[in-house]
């Protein structure tokens, strides 16, 4: 009797300790930015065909991106496609470092963009779900002096 009870306890414990993997349907949909302090209209649309659309904006900046995604365990990884037209490049989660050079990077070396819109580069950017939010995982080699918090929610949040 004790062997059966012990076996049952071990089975229940091992089932409850399994890491749950997120399914693509958990991530698919439109996500609204909640992490920035300034008012903005940034959205991330994760489509069920393994692609995404990103549109960012604030009072003094506009950017966009598109690309593909894949699920890795409980995380979704987003990577931008290569842009064939001329735009200024803006990294998704890298902080601007003031090295005095202020080098502007473009999608095509040496081109001059016709409009003031940035192509936002997502390079294997990882996000995970927490409650009703999609949270960005900061990269170890980030140049941010403090932790940059980027999060999205399924419904727009108003800034107060």
Protein Blocks (a to p, Z undefined) as FASTA:
>chain_A
ZZmmmmmmmmmmmmmmpccdddfklmgccdddfkbmbdcdddcdddfkopacdddddfkb
ccddddddddehjaccddddddfbdcddddfklccddehlopacdfbghiacfbdcdddd
dehiacddehjaccddddfklcbfbdcdddddfbdcddZZ
